[in-house]
Amino acid sequence: MRILKCAAVALGLSLCYVAPGEAQTAANLAVLKGLAPLTLLGKTQSGKAALSSNYAVTGGIQTGDIRQPTLLPFAEQQQQSLRDAYITDGNLAQLADGLGTTLGSAYVARAHYQDREHFTSISQAIADLIAYTNATTGSDSNAGKYFFANATTDGKTPVSPEAADILKQNGGTPDVFGANYGRPAGTPGADAFGDSRPFQTEPQILPIVGRDYFGVPVNNTVYNRGPVMNLTDSPSFPSGHTTYGYMGSILLAVLVPDRYPQMIVRASEYGNDRILMGAHYAMDVLGGRTLSTYDLAHLLANDPTYVGQTLRNAPVINDYQAAVKAARADLTEALKAGCGAEIRACAQDDTGRLSNPSINQAAYDVTQTYGLPVVYPKNFGVKEDVNKLAPEAGNLLTAAYPSLTLEEANQILTETEGPGGGFLDDGSSFGVYSRLNLYAASLAAMDLVERKGSAK
């Protein structure tokens, strides 16, 4: 077990990293290897096409030249992106609107941020589960930042031999974004370490002026270049905000299964808002989504590599499945008391932006691949067998819907997969997570559970 050093940075972003001189954890290495296909994109025509599209799509989304079917009109979605720049990783309060107006209100009545440094929790069991899950996914996300920028742990300290061997074996090179978008590491206007962000590489970044999560007047510049959050020397890939957004949203989906589809849409919105802010590329968001989904599946499977780890600012959880059950019991009790009825009834009582299924569907679907070109044609349009490649993935559904078998869950994940062949979908067990569509899968799971119940 490795102890991760954690530092609070810039108002709400918890930064956990492997201490200099320490070897990366087994979980870190698995995620780094899974994300490593990024480092090959500059070496092939299909990879270069994907990089070019990533740049164009990111810029078009940010300026509004590419109009997405977002949950809110463009100007209002920009305002949501400002609110989403803060990270409420202590209690997931900002993600709770995915629970709907009724359950979401019941949640934040108990778990909310009093200011930027103080927050409340519904119960210790829930707080512990959030802390451990966030520390796990945050560690993997932050391990990737400098690894993909310049093959270091902190910008200066070389990664472990095991991590360095990942690039040696696949022949990849770091700083893919900087090298291909005209801002190599350390050059004027670039990230000092590599993988410069869109606000450093794109020809235009549309300013957004409004109020942040705490109602303070801000703009996207102060959350990108400082002083609120300075990302100028924080490498772009993968998106840490997106990692957090999917971590928290999947966790709440598992704890409140009646809102699973809506929580996944909330996750996709949160990640997409990072593009609107000018802080991340589409590929960053896809990378954050994939690693978070991968990590949650392994946690929910009680993978020995993931449980029982000593993480800074988090309790040790030896049985993640038991921790989820304890947290769900506490949350169910609190939400029922707060909404005054059974969870299913309260879940349906929603008048918020996530209350329209067709809008939810469109808003999620556009983020599945962002329309980026196929890099691995052998996998495009071909259903990859989740049960064979990543059997633990089914836990993402069985943890929420225990009447499903793992095989049934994996079959659903296979049948609802995205088109595949994207820049991470290289045929590996990690790569298949990049094409999982948890929105469609959760709807199918709920339908099967209903049919099973009716058959009894």
C-alpha positions as CSV (number, residue, x, y, z in Angstrom):
1,M,0.0,0.0,0.0
2,R,1.2,3.5,-0.9
3,I,0.4,6.7,1.1
4,L,-0.6,9.4,-1.3
5,K,0.4,13.0,-0.6
6,C,-2.5,15.4,-1.0
7,A,-2.6,19.1,-1.2
8,A,-5.6,21.5,-1.3
9,V,-5.2,23.7,-4.3
10,A,-7.1,26.7,-5.6
11,L,-10.4,26.6,-3.9
12,G,-11.9,23.2,-4.3
13,L,-9.6,21.1,-6.3
14,S,-8.2,18.3,-4.2
15,L,-4.8,17.3,-5.6
16,C,-3.5,13.9,-4.6
17,Y,-0.3,12.6,-6.1
18,V,2.3,10.0,-5.6
19,A,5.1,11.5,-3.6
20,P,8.4,12.0,-5.4
21,G,10.6,8.9,-5.2
22,E,7.6,6.7,-4.6
23,A,6.6,4.1,-7.2
24,Q,3.2,4.4,-8.8
25,T,0.6,2.2,-7.3
26,A,-0.7,-0.9,-9.2
27,A,-3.9,1.0,-9.8
28,N,-2.0,4.0,-11.1
29,L,0.0,1.9,-13.5
30,A,-3.1,0.1,-14.9
31,V,-4.8,3.4,-15.6
32,L,-1.7,5.0,-17.1
33,K,-1.3,2.0,-19.4
34,G,-5.0,2.2,-20.3
35,L,-4.7,5.9,-21.2
36,A,-1.4,5.5,-23.0
37,P,-2.9,5.1,-26.5
38,L,-3.0,9.0,-26.4
39,T,0.7,9.0,-26.7
40,L,0.6,7.3,-30.1
41,L,-1.8,9.6,-31.9
42,G,0.9,11.8,-33.5
43,K,2.4,8.8,-35.2
44,T,-0.4,7.6,-37.5
45,Q,-2.7,9.3,-40.0
46,S,-5.8,8.2,-38.1
47,G,-4.3,9.5,-34.9
48,K,-3.4,12.8,-36.4
49,A,-7.0,13.1,-37.8
50,A,-8.3,12.5,-34.3
51,L,-6.0,15.1,-32.8
52,S,-7.1,17.6,-35.4
53,S,-10.7,16.9,-34.8
54,N,-10.2,17.1,-31.0
55,Y,-8.8,20.6,-31.5
56,A,-11.6,21.8,-33.9
57,V,-14.5,20.2,-31.9
58,T,-13.2,21.6,-28.6
59,G,-12.9,25.1,-30.0
60,G,-16.3,24.9,-31.8
61,I,-18.1,23.8,-28.6
62,Q,-16.4,26.5,-26.5
63,T,-17.3,29.4,-28.8
64,G,-20.8,28.0,-29.6
65,D,-20.0,27.5,-33.3
66,I,-20.9,23.9,-32.7
67,R,-24.3,24.0,-31.0
68,Q,-24.8,20.9,-28.9
69,P,-28.1,19.6,-27.6
70,T,-27.3,20.7,-24.1
71,L,-29.6,20.5,-21.1
72,L,-29.9,24.3,-21.0
73,P,-29.8,27.0,-23.7
74,F,-26.2,27.9,-24.6
75,A,-26.0,31.1,-22.5
76,E,-27.5,29.4,-19.5
77,Q,-25.2,26.3,-19.9
78,Q,-22.2,28.7,-19.9
79,Q,-23.4,29.9,-16.5
80,Q,-23.7,26.3,-15.3
81,S,-20.1,25.8,-16.4
82,L,-19.0,28.6,-14.1
83,R,-20.9,27.0,-11.2
84,D,-19.3,23.6,-12.1
85,A,-15.8,25.0,-11.9
86,Y,-15.7,24.5,-8.2
87,I,-15.4,20.9,-6.9
88,T,-17.6,19.8,-3.9
89,D,-15.7,16.6,-3.4
90,G,-16.4,16.5,0.3
91,N,-20.1,15.7,0.0
92,L,-20.9,15.8,-3.8
93,A,-23.5,18.5,-3.1
94,Q,-23.2,20.2,-6.5
95,L,-23.9,16.9,-8.3
96,A,-27.0,16.2,-6.2
97,D,-29.2,18.1,-8.6
98,G,-29.0,15.0,-10.7
99,L,-31.2,13.4,-8.1
100,G,-34.0,15.8,-9.2
101,T,-35.6,18.8,-7.5
102,T,-37.2,16.9,-4.7
103,L,-34.5,14.4,-3.8
104,G,-31.8,16.9,-4.6
105,S,-33.2,19.4,-2.2
106,A,-33.5,16.7,0.5
107,Y,-29.8,15.8,-0.1
108,V,-28.4,19.4,0.0
109,A,-30.5,20.2,3.1
110,R,-28.3,17.7,4.9
111,A,-25.0,17.8,2.8
112,H,-24.0,21.3,1.7
113,Y,-21.0,23.6,1.6
114,Q,-21.2,26.4,4.2
115,D,-18.2,28.1,2.5
116,R,-15.2,27.1,0.5
117,E,-13.6,25.3,3.4
118,H,-16.5,23.9,5.4
119,F,-19.2,21.4,4.5
120,T,-21.7,19.1,6.1
121,S,-22.3,15.4,5.6
122,I,-25.4,13.2,5.9
123,S,-23.5,10.5,7.8
124,Q,-20.0,9.2,8.5
125,A,-20.6,6.2,6.4
126,I,-21.5,8.3,3.4
127,A,-18.6,10.8,4.1
128,D,-16.1,7.9,4.3
129,L,-17.3,6.3,1.1
130,I,-17.0,9.6,-0.8
131,A,-13.6,10.3,0.6
132,Y,-12.2,6.9,-0.3
133,T,-13.7,6.9,-3.7
134,N,-12.5,10.4,-4.5
135,A,-9.0,9.7,-3.3
136,T,-8.8,6.6,-5.4
137,T,-10.0,8.2,-8.7
138,G,-8.2,11.4,-7.9
139,S,-4.9,9.6,-7.5
140,D,-5.2,7.9,-10.9
141,S,-6.2,11.1,-12.6
142,N,-3.4,13.2,-11.1
143,A,-0.9,10.4,-11.8
144,G,-1.7,10.9,-15.5
145,K,-1.3,14.7,-15.6
146,Y,2.5,14.9,-15.6
147,F,3.0,11.4,-16.9
148,F,1.4,12.3,-20.2
149,A,2.9,15.8,-20.1
150,N,6.6,14.9,-19.6
151,A,6.8,11.5,-18.0
152,T,7.3,12.8,-14.5
153,T,5.3,12.6,-11.2
154,D,5.3,16.3,-10.5
155,G,6.8,18.0,-13.6
156,K,10.4,17.3,-12.5
157,T,10.7,13.9,-10.8
158,P,10.9,11.0,-13.3
159,V,8.2,8.4,-13.0
160,S,9.0,4.9,-11.7
161,P,10.8,2.4,-14.1
162,E,7.5,0.5,-14.2
163,A,5.6,3.6,-15.5
164,A,8.4,4.6,-17.8
165,D,8.2,1.2,-19.3
166,I,4.7,1.9,-20.5
167,L,6.0,4.4,-23.0
168,K,9.0,2.3,-23.8
169,Q,6.8,-0.6,-24.7
170,N,4.2,1.2,-26.8
171,G,6.6,3.6,-28.4
172,G,4.6,6.6,-27.4
173,T,5.7,10.2,-26.6
174,P,4.5,12.7,-24.0
175,D,3.2,16.3,-24.6
176,V,0.9,15.2,-27.5
177,F,-1.3,18.2,-27.3
178,G,1.5,20.7,-26.9
179,A,3.5,19.2,-29.8
180,N,0.5,19.0,-32.2
181,Y,-1.2,22.3,-31.3
182,G,1.7,24.7,-31.5
183,R,2.5,25.0,-27.8
184,P,5.4,22.6,-27.0
185,A,6.2,22.4,-23.3
186,G,8.0,25.5,-21.9
187,T,7.6,27.6,-25.0
188,P,6.0,31.1,-24.8
189,G,2.3,30.8,-23.8
190,A,2.5,27.1,-23.2
191,D,2.3,24.9,-20.1
192,A,5.7,24.6,-18.6
193,F,5.5,20.8,-18.4
194,G,3.4,19.9,-21.5
195,D,-0.1,19.2,-22.7
196,S,-1.1,22.8,-22.8
197,R,-4.8,23.5,-22.3
198,P,-7.4,24.9,-24.8
199,F,-7.2,28.4,-23.4
200,Q,-3.5,28.3,-24.2
201,T,-3.8,26.7,-27.7
202,E,-7.1,27.7,-29.3
203,P,-7.2,30.8,-31.4
204,Q,-10.2,32.1,-29.5
205,I,-11.8,31.5,-26.1
206,L,-15.2,32.9,-25.5
207,P,-15.3,34.8,-22.2
208,I,-18.0,33.8,-19.7
209,V,-19.0,36.2,-17.0
210,G,-21.4,35.3,-14.2
211,R,-21.4,33.8,-10.8
212,D,-19.6,30.7,-9.5
213,Y,-20.9,28.0,-7.1
214,F,-20.9,30.4,-4.2
215,G,-22.5,33.2,-6.1
216,V,-19.3,35.3,-6.4
217,P,-19.0,37.3,-9.6
218,V,-16.3,35.6,-11.7
219,N,-15.4,34.8,-15.3
220,N,-13.8,31.8,-16.9
221,T,-10.4,33.5,-17.0
222,V,-10.0,33.7,-13.2
223,Y,-10.8,29.9,-13.1
224,N,-8.3,29.1,-15.9
225,R,-5.4,31.5,-15.5
226,G,-6.0,32.6,-11.9
227,P,-6.2,33.9,-9.3
228,V,-9.1,31.7,-8.3
229,M,-7.8,28.6,-10.0
230,N,-4.5,28.8,-12.0
231,L,-4.2,26.0,-14.6
232,T,-1.5,27.5,-16.8
233,D,1.0,24.9,-15.7
234,S,-1.4,22.1,-14.9
235,P,-1.3,19.6,-17.8
236,S,-4.6,19.0,-19.6
237,F,-4.9,15.2,-19.9
238,P,-7.0,13.7,-18.4
239,S,-9.6,16.0,-17.0
240,G,-9.6,15.9,-13.2
241,H,-12.9,17.7,-12.9
242,T,-14.5,15.1,-15.2
243,T,-13.0,12.3,-13.2
244,Y,-14.6,13.8,-10.1
245,G,-17.9,14.4,-11.9
246,Y,-18.2,10.8,-13.0
247,M,-16.9,9.5,-9.7
248,G,-19.5,11.4,-7.7
249,S,-22.3,10.9,-10.2
250,I,-21.8,7.1,-10.5
251,L,-21.6,6.8,-6.8
252,L,-24.9,8.7,-6.3
253,A,-26.4,6.6,-9.1
254,V,-25.5,3.4,-7.2
255,L,-26.8,4.8,-4.0
256,V,-30.1,6.1,-5.5
257,P,-30.8,3.6,-8.4
258,D,-34.1,5.3,-9.3
259,R,-32.1,8.3,-10.5
260,Y,-29.2,6.3,-12.2
261,P,-29.9,7.5,-15.8
262,Q,-30.2,11.2,-14.7
263,M,-27.0,11.0,-12.6
264,I,-25.1,9.8,-15.7
265,V,-26.4,12.7,-17.7
266,R,-25.4,15.0,-14.9
267,A,-21.9,13.5,-15.1
268,S,-21.7,14.1,-18.8
269,E,-22.9,17.7,-18.4
270,Y,-20.3,18.3,-15.7
271,G,-17.5,17.0,-18.0
272,N,-18.8,18.9,-21.0
273,D,-18.9,22.1,-19.0
274,R,-15.1,21.9,-18.8
275,I,-15.0,22.3,-22.5
276,L,-17.3,25.3,-22.3
277,M,-14.9,26.9,-19.7
278,G,-12.0,26.5,-22.2
279,A,-10.2,24.4,-19.7
280,H,-10.2,21.0,-21.4
281,Y,-10.4,19.2,-24.8
282,A,-13.0,16.6,-25.7
283,M,-10.2,14.0,-25.3
284,D,-9.6,15.1,-21.8
285,V,-13.2,14.6,-20.9
286,L,-13.3,11.2,-22.5
287,G,-10.2,10.2,-20.7
288,G,-11.6,11.3,-17.3
289,R,-14.9,9.5,-17.9
290,T,-13.1,6.3,-18.9
291,L,-10.7,6.2,-15.9
292,S,-13.4,7.0,-13.4
293,T,-15.8,4.4,-14.8
294,Y,-12.9,1.8,-14.8
295,D,-12.0,2.7,-11.2
296,L,-15.6,2.5,-9.9
297,A,-16.1,-0.9,-11.5
298,H,-13.0,-2.2,-9.7
299,L,-14.0,-0.7,-6.4
300,L,-17.5,-2.1,-6.7
301,A,-15.9,-5.5,-7.5
302,N,-13.8,-5.3,-4.3
303,D,-10.7,-5.7,-6.4
304,P,-7.8,-6.3,-3.9
305,T,-5.8,-3.7,-5.8
306,Y,-8.4,-1.1,-5.0
307,V,-9.6,-1.9,-1.5
308,G,-7.7,-1.7,1.8
309,Q,-5.4,1.1,0.5
310,T,-4.0,3.8,2.7
311,L,-4.9,7.1,1.1
312,R,-4.3,10.5,2.6
313,N,-7.5,12.2,3.9
314,A,-9.5,9.1,3.5
315,P,-10.3,6.1,5.8
316,V,-9.2,2.6,4.8
317,I,-12.1,0.7,3.3
318,N,-11.5,-3.1,3.2
319,D,-14.9,-4.1,1.9
320,Y,-16.2,-1.5,-0.6
321,Q,-19.4,-3.4,-1.3
322,A,-20.3,-3.4,2.4
323,A,-19.4,0.3,2.6
324,V,-21.8,1.0,-0.3
325,K,-24.6,-0.9,1.5
326,A,-24.1,1.0,4.7
327,A,-24.0,4.4,2.9
328,R,-27.1,3.5,0.9
329,A,-29.0,2.7,4.1
330,D,-28.1,6.0,5.7
331,L,-28.9,8.0,2.5
332,T,-32.2,6.3,1.9
333,E,-33.3,7.1,5.5
334,A,-32.3,10.7,5.1
335,L,-33.9,11.2,1.7
336,K,-37.1,9.6,2.8
337,A,-37.3,11.8,5.8
338,G,-36.4,14.9,3.7
339,C,-39.0,14.3,0.9
340,G,-41.7,12.7,3.0
341,A,-42.4,9.7,0.8
342,E,-40.8,6.6,-0.7
343,I,-37.6,7.2,-2.8
344,R,-39.2,6.0,-6.0
345,A,-42.1,8.5,-5.7
346,C,-39.7,11.3,-4.8
347,A,-37.4,10.4,-7.6
348,Q,-40.2,11.0,-10.1
349,D,-41.1,14.4,-8.6
350,D,-38.7,16.5,-10.6
351,T,-39.2,19.8,-12.5
352,G,-35.5,20.5,-13.0
353,R,-33.3,20.5,-16.2
354,L,-32.9,16.7,-16.0
355,S,-36.7,16.0,-16.0
356,N,-37.1,15.5,-19.8
357,P,-36.0,12.1,-21.0
358,S,-35.6,13.1,-24.6
359,I,-33.4,16.1,-23.8
360,N,-31.4,13.9,-21.4
361,Q,-30.8,11.4,-24.2
362,A,-29.7,14.0,-26.7
363,A,-27.4,15.8,-24.2
364,Y,-25.7,12.5,-23.2
365,D,-25.4,11.1,-26.7
366,V,-23.5,14.0,-28.0
367,T,-20.8,13.4,-25.4
368,Q,-20.4,9.7,-26.0
369,T,-17.7,10.2,-28.7
370,Y,-17.9,14.0,-29.5
371,G,-17.8,12.9,-33.1
372,L,-14.1,12.3,-33.0
373,P,-12.7,10.1,-35.9
374,V,-12.1,6.4,-35.5
375,V,-8.6,5.4,-34.6
376,Y,-9.0,1.7,-34.3
377,P,-11.3,0.6,-37.2
378,K,-11.2,-3.1,-36.2
379,N,-13.3,-2.2,-33.2
380,F,-15.7,0.2,-34.8
381,G,-19.2,-1.0,-35.0
382,V,-18.2,-4.4,-33.5
383,K,-19.6,-5.3,-30.1
384,E,-16.8,-6.0,-27.8
385,D,-17.7,-8.7,-25.2
386,V,-17.6,-6.9,-21.9
387,N,-18.0,-10.2,-19.9
388,K,-14.8,-11.4,-21.6
389,L,-12.7,-8.2,-21.7
390,A,-13.8,-6.6,-18.4
391,P,-16.1,-8.9,-16.4
392,E,-15.9,-6.6,-13.4
393,A,-17.7,-3.9,-15.3
394,G,-21.1,-5.4,-14.6
395,N,-20.8,-4.4,-11.0
396,L,-21.6,-0.8,-12.2
397,L,-25.1,-2.1,-12.6
398,T,-25.5,-5.0,-10.1
399,A,-24.4,-2.7,-7.3
400,A,-27.5,-0.6,-8.1
401,Y,-29.8,-3.4,-9.3
402,P,-28.9,-6.5,-7.3
403,S,-31.6,-8.7,-8.9
404,L,-29.4,-8.7,-12.0
405,T,-26.7,-11.3,-12.3
406,L,-23.2,-10.2,-13.3
407,E,-23.6,-11.9,-16.6
408,E,-26.9,-10.1,-17.3
409,A,-25.3,-6.8,-16.4
410,N,-22.3,-7.4,-18.7
411,Q,-24.6,-8.4,-21.5
412,I,-26.5,-5.2,-21.1
413,L,-23.3,-3.2,-21.2
414,T,-22.2,-5.0,-24.3
415,E,-25.5,-4.5,-26.1
416,T,-25.6,-0.7,-25.3
417,E,-22.0,0.0,-26.1
418,G,-21.1,3.1,-28.1
419,P,-19.8,2.7,-31.7
420,G,-16.2,2.0,-30.6
421,G,-12.9,2.4,-32.3
422,G,-12.1,5.7,-30.5
423,F,-8.6,6.8,-29.5
424,L,-8.7,4.7,-26.3
425,D,-10.6,1.7,-27.6
426,D,-7.6,-0.3,-28.7
427,G,-9.1,-3.7,-27.7
428,S,-7.8,-3.7,-24.2
429,S,-9.9,-4.3,-21.1
430,F,-9.4,-0.7,-20.2
431,G,-10.3,0.5,-23.7
432,V,-13.7,-1.1,-23.6
433,Y,-14.7,1.3,-20.7
434,S,-14.3,4.2,-23.1
435,R,-17.3,3.0,-25.1
436,L,-19.6,2.0,-22.2
437,N,-22.8,3.9,-22.3
438,L,-24.1,3.9,-18.8
439,Y,-27.1,6.1,-19.6
440,A,-28.5,3.5,-22.1
441,A,-27.3,0.6,-19.9
442,S,-29.1,1.9,-16.8
443,L,-32.3,2.3,-18.7
444,A,-32.0,-1.3,-20.0
445,A,-31.2,-2.5,-16.6
446,M,-34.2,-0.8,-15.0
447,D,-36.4,-2.3,-17.7
448,L,-35.1,-5.9,-17.1
449,V,-35.5,-5.5,-13.4
450,E,-39.1,-4.4,-13.9
451,R,-39.8,-7.4,-16.2
452,K,-38.3,-9.8,-13.7
453,G,-40.5,-8.3,-11.0
454,S,-43.6,-8.6,-13.2
455,A,-42.8,-12.3,-14.0
456,K,-42.8,-13.3,-10.3
